[in-house]
Amino acid sequence: MTIDAFHGFTLAILLLFVGKGLVARWGILRRYSIPESLVGGLACALVVFALYYGAGIVISFDLEARDALLLYFFAAIGLGTDARTLRHGGRPLLILSGLAIGFMVLQNLAGMEMARAFGLDPRTGLMVGSISLTGGVGTTLAWSDHFVHNLGIAQAQELGLAANMIGLIAACTIGGPIASLLMHRHRLQAGDSALEIGTLHSNEQHARLDYYGVLLALLWLNLALMLGYGINALVARTPVTLPAFVGCLLAGILLRMVADWMRPSGRGRLWNWPSMQPGIALISDMSLGLFLTMALMGLRLWELQPVLAFITVAMLVQIILVIAFVLLIVFRAMGRDYQAAVMCAGFGGIALGSTATAIANMTAVTREHGAAREAFIVVPLVCGFVIDIANALVISLMAG
């Protein structure tokens, strides 16, 4: 049974309400900054799993709106980025990029050792390494043909998709608790600046919106998407391959730069940032929440069964590796402060899930504890410009 795009999107909204309701009711979920989208989306995936095994019913979703939501989210991140603050991301950006690249190599070495221990071709381990975990579904599908037809690894795609499925759930689960542990251990507190995405949990139902401001927010988000499509079309003509959201992120940054140059005060008839900002924050929060909910509700958990033993051991090792790397290295390298703790929550998404899970983890933490502006500049830039290019080079070298 296939649920069409409209009904699937409506169900995602309902599931996000379910997630928000459970997080609001259960303090432990807020305390450990578990994303509301994880709660709602995973609940749906478990129901679909139970129907498959209990009644033999296979439910799939047409998730046509999912990718558009991600583009809106990154366009909002771009519009919210003041170019004058980008210079503050220089050194942290270089450090986090180096850590992410180093971890990709470590991740692949661990996967290859696990494959060797199970008597498999060591290169099979790359499919439960940076291909599926750091790279995500798109990278998995892109490399599967090479592994199947050129390297002779028959179950490469199934392994990669299964690893990505588990990694996506794990990334959402560990990010918040890692940040909470670091904040408690080191007695860290946020500043008092406004949130980049959404509102604090305590203020969520009291956010003040302006009709004119929300309308302007929608206008500029759509302009950012239009410019982003143009940037992506230009990039497609070069040898460089970048995710579609990068163009929208860049477009948002460029539009913000031009608008700030033309209206230094931030106030004008068609560009009024103080009026627009709450609307952009709300739209970006909703887009991210619905995107991740739809990504999780579409998981086909029963597909893990054929590779259950190897994938269980390999993913357990990878998750432990991420937690240890974040606690022992990333936090210290990024400055041992609140910004570093939020970036640590995001690193779980970088290493195990996707850019969206990285931002979702950071959003969950900041909505509970307060803003982390530098983290929301550095992490998307690392995910957008560094990860995919570096990952392709690492995989090419290690796959042989």
C-alpha positions in Angstrom: 0.0 0.0 0.0 1.4 3.4 -1.1 0.4 6.6 0.7 0.5 9.5 -1.8 2.4 12.7 -1.3 -0.5 14.8 0.1 -1.6 12.3 2.7 2.0 11.5 3.6 2.7 15.1 4.2 -0.4 15.5 6.3 0.6 12.4 8.3 4.0 14.0 8.9 2.4 17.1 10.3 0.3 14.9 12.7 3.4 12.9 13.7 5.3 16.1 14.5 2.5 17.1 16.7 2.7 13.7 18.4 6.5 14.1 18.9 6.0 17.6 20.3 3.3 16.4 22.7 5.4 13.5 24.0 8.5 15.8 24.4 6.4 18.4 26.2 4.9 15.7 28.5 8.1 13.7 29.3 10.8 15.9 30.9 13.5 13.3 30.2 13.1 13.8 26.5 13.6 17.6 26.9 16.4 17.1 29.4 18.4 15.0 26.9 17.3 17.2 23.9 15.7 14.4 21.9 14.4 15.9 18.7 10.6 15.9 18.5 10.8 14.8 14.9 12.7 11.6 16.0 9.9 10.7 18.4 7.1 11.1 15.9 8.9 9.7 12.9 10.2 6.7 14.7 6.8 5.9 16.2 5.4 5.7 12.7 8.3 3.5 11.5 7.7 1.1 14.3 3.9 0.9 13.5 4.7 0.2 9.9 7.2 -2.4 11.0 4.6 -4.1 13.2 2.0 -4.1 10.4 4.6 -5.8 8.1 5.4 -8.6 10.5 1.9 -8.9 12.1 -0.3 -8.7 9.1 2.0 -8.8 6.0 1.0 -5.3 5.0 3.8 -3.3 3.3 3.2 0.4 3.6 5.4 2.9 1.7 5.2 6.7 1.5 5.5 9.1 -1.4 7.8 11.6 0.2 7.9 14.2 -2.6 7.7 17.2 -0.3 10.6 16.0 1.9 13.5 17.4 -0.3 11.8 20.7 -0.8 11.5 21.2 2.9 15.2 20.7 3.3 15.9 23.4 0.7 13.6 25.8 2.5 15.5 25.1 5.7 18.9 25.8 4.3 17.7 28.9 2.5 16.5 30.1 5.9 19.9 29.4 7.4 21.5 31.4 4.6 19.2 34.4 5.1 19.9 34.3 8.8 23.6 34.4 8.3 25.1 37.9 8.7 28.2 37.9 6.4 30.0 40.0 9.1 29.8 37.0 11.4 31.3 34.6 8.9 34.8 35.7 9.8 34.3 34.3 13.3 33.8 30.9 11.8 37.3 30.8 10.2 39.4 28.9 12.7 36.5 26.7 14.1 35.5 25.9 10.5 39.1 24.7 9.7 39.3 22.7 12.9 35.9 21.0 12.6 36.6 20.2 8.9 39.9 18.6 9.8 38.2 16.6 12.6 35.4 15.5 10.2 37.9 14.3 7.5 40.0 12.5 10.0 37.0 10.8 11.5 35.9 9.6 8.0 39.2 7.7 7.6 38.8 6.3 11.2 35.2 5.3 10.4 36.2 3.5 7.2 39.1 1.7 8.9 36.8 0.4 11.6 34.2 -0.7 9.0 36.9 -2.6 7.1 38.2 -4.4 10.2 34.6 -5.4 11.1 34.1 -6.8 7.5 37.4 -8.7 7.8 36.4 -10.2 11.1 33.2 -11.5 9.5 35.1 -13.1 6.6 34.0 -10.5 4.1 35.9 -8.4 1.6 37.3 -5.6 3.7 36.0 -3.1 1.2 32.5 -4.1 2.2 33.2 -2.2 5.4 33.2 1.0 3.5 29.5 0.6 3.0 29.0 0.7 6.8 31.6 3.5 7.1 31.7 7.0 5.6 29.7 6.0 2.5 26.4 5.5 4.3 27.0 7.2 7.6 28.8 10.5 6.7 27.6 10.5 3.1 24.0 9.5 3.6 21.5 7.9 1.2 22.6 9.8 -1.8 26.2 8.8 -1.5 25.2 5.2 -0.8 23.2 4.9 -4.0 25.9 6.7 -5.9 28.6 4.2 -4.9 26.5 1.0 -4.9 26.8 0.3 -8.6 30.6 0.6 -8.4 30.8 -1.8 -5.4 28.4 -4.3 -7.0 29.6 -4.4 -10.6 33.3 -3.4 -10.3 34.2 -4.8 -6.9 31.9 -7.8 -6.8 30.2 -7.0 -3.5 26.7 -8.2 -4.1 24.9 -6.8 -1.1 26.6 -3.4 -1.1 23.4 -1.3 -1.5 21.4 -3.3 1.1 24.3 -2.9 3.6 24.7 0.8 2.9 21.0 1.6 3.2 20.7 -0.5 6.4 23.7 1.2 8.0 22.3 4.6 7.0 18.9 3.7 8.5 20.4 2.7 11.9 22.8 5.7 11.8 20.0 8.1 11.2 18.2 6.9 14.3 21.4 6.8 16.4 22.5 10.3 15.3 19.2 11.8 16.5 19.4 9.8 19.7 22.9 10.5 20.9 23.4 14.2 20.0 21.3 15.7 22.7 22.5 13.5 25.5 26.1 14.2 24.6 25.5 17.9 24.8 23.6 17.6 28.0 26.4 15.5 29.6 29.1 18.0 28.5 27.0 21.0 29.8 26.4 19.3 33.2 30.0 18.1 33.6 31.6 21.5 32.7 28.8 23.7 34.0 28.2 25.4 30.7 25.6 28.0 30.0 24.3 29.7 26.8 24.4 33.4 26.1 21.2 35.5 25.8 21.1 36.1 22.0 18.0 35.1 20.0 17.7 31.6 18.6 18.6 31.0 15.0 15.9 28.4 14.5 12.6 28.2 16.4 11.9 29.4 19.9 12.8 28.2 23.4 10.5 25.4 24.6 9.2 27.7 27.4 8.3 30.4 24.8 7.1 28.2 22.0 3.4 29.0 22.3 4.0 32.7 22.9 6.1 33.6 19.8 5.0 36.9 18.3 4.6 37.0 14.5 3.9 39.8 12.2 1.7 39.2 9.1 3.8 41.5 6.9 7.0 40.0 8.3 5.9 36.4 7.6 4.9 37.3 4.1 8.3 39.0 3.5 10.0 35.8 4.9 8.1 33.6 2.4 9.1 36.0 -0.4 12.8 36.0 0.4 12.9 32.2 1.0 11.4 31.6 -2.4 13.8 34.1 -4.0 16.6 32.2 -2.3 15.4 28.9 -3.7 15.1 30.3 -7.2 18.7 31.7 -7.0 19.8 28.4 -5.4 18.5 26.4 -8.3 20.5 28.7 -10.6 23.6 28.1 -8.6 23.1 24.4 -8.6 22.7 24.4 -12.4 26.0 26.3 -12.8 27.8 23.8 -10.4 26.3 20.9 -12.4 28.3 22.1 -15.4 31.6 21.6 -13.5 33.3 18.4 -12.3 32.3 19.3 -8.7 29.3 17.5 -7.2 27.6 19.2 -4.3 24.2 18.5 -2.6 21.3 20.7 -3.8 20.9 22.3 -0.4 24.4 24.0 -0.8 23.1 26.2 -3.6 20.2 27.3 -1.5 22.4 28.0 1.5 24.8 30.1 -0.7 21.8 31.9 -2.2 20.5 32.8 1.2 23.9 34.2 2.3 24.3 36.2 -1.0 20.8 37.7 -0.7 21.4 38.7 2.9 24.7 40.3 1.9 23.1 42.3 -0.8 20.1 43.3 1.3 22.4 44.4 4.2 24.5 46.4 1.8 21.4 48.2 0.3 19.7 48.6 3.7 22.4 48.9 6.4 19.7 49.6 9.0 18.0 46.3 8.1 14.7 48.1 7.6 12.9 48.8 4.3 9.7 48.2 2.5 10.7 44.8 1.0 13.6 44.0 3.4 12.8 44.4 7.1 14.9 42.0 9.0 13.5 42.6 12.5 10.0 41.9 11.2 11.1 39.0 9.0 13.4 37.2 11.5 10.7 35.5 13.7 8.9 34.2 10.5 12.1 32.8 9.0 13.0 31.1 12.3 9.5 29.6 12.5 9.4 28.4 8.9 13.0 26.9 9.1 12.0 25.1 12.4 8.9 23.7 10.8 10.7 22.7 7.6 13.4 20.9 9.5 11.0 19.1 11.8 8.8 17.9 9.0 11.8 16.9 6.8 13.3 14.7 9.5 9.9 13.3 10.5 9.3 12.2 6.8 12.8 10.7 6.6 12.2 8.6 9.6 8.6 7.6 8.9 9.8 6.2 5.5 12.3 3.8 7.1 11.7 0.1 6.1 13.1 -1.5 9.2 12.4 -5.1 8.0 15.1 -4.7 5.4 17.7 -5.0 8.1 17.0 -8.7 8.6 19.3 -10.2 5.9 22.4 -8.4 7.2 21.4 -8.3 10.8 24.5 -9.9 12.5 27.2 -8.0 10.6 25.3 -4.7 10.6 24.5 -4.9 14.4 28.2 -5.4 15.4 29.5 -2.9 12.9 27.0 -0.2 13.8 27.6 -0.7 17.6 31.3 -0.2 17.0 30.6 2.9 14.9 28.3 4.5 17.4 30.7 3.9 20.3 33.5 5.3 18.1 31.5 8.5 17.4 30.7 9.0 21.1 34.3 8.5 22.2 35.6 10.8 19.4 33.2 13.6 20.3 33.8 13.5 24.1 37.5 13.1 24.0 38.5 15.1 20.9 35.9 17.3 19.3 34.8 19.0 22.5 38.3 19.9 23.5 39.4 20.9 20.0 36.4 23.2 19.6 37.0 25.2 22.7 35.3 23.4 25.7 32.5 25.9 25.9 28.7 26.0 25.2 29.3 26.5 21.4 31.5 23.4 21.4 28.9 21.4 23.3 26.3 22.3 20.7 28.7 21.4 17.8 29.3 18.1 19.5 25.6 17.4 19.3 25.8 18.3 15.6 28.9 16.1 15.1 26.8 13.0 15.8 24.6 14.0 12.8 27.7 14.7 10.7 29.2 11.3 11.4 26.1 9.0 11.6 23.2 10.6 9.9 23.1 13.6 7.6 23.3 17.4 7.6 19.6 17.6 8.6 20.2 15.4 11.7 23.2 17.5 12.7 21.1 20.6 12.6 18.1 18.9 14.3 20.3 17.8 17.2 21.7 21.4 17.6 18.2 22.9 17.3 16.9 20.5 20.0 19.8 21.6 22.3 19.4 25.3 21.7 15.7 25.3 22.1 16.2 23.8 25.6 19.3 25.8 26.7 19.8 28.9 24.4 21.3 30.2 21.2 24.7 29.0 19.7 25.2 31.3 16.7 28.7 30.1 15.8 27.6 26.5 15.8 24.9 27.3 13.3 27.4 28.9 11.0 30.2 26.4 11.2 28.4 23.1 11.1 26.3 23.8 7.9 29.4 25.1 6.1 31.4 21.9 7.1 28.5 19.7 5.9 27.9 21.7 2.7 31.4 22.4 1.4 33.8 19.9 3.1 32.1 16.6 3.7 30.9 15.5 0.3 34.1 16.5 -1.6 36.4 15.1 1.1 34.3 11.9 1.4 34.5 11.2 -2.3 38.3 11.5 -2.2 38.6 9.3 0.9 36.3 6.6 -0.5 38.1 6.6 -3.9 41.5 6.1 -2.2 40.3 3.4 0.2 38.1 1.5 -2.2 41.0 1.1 -4.7 
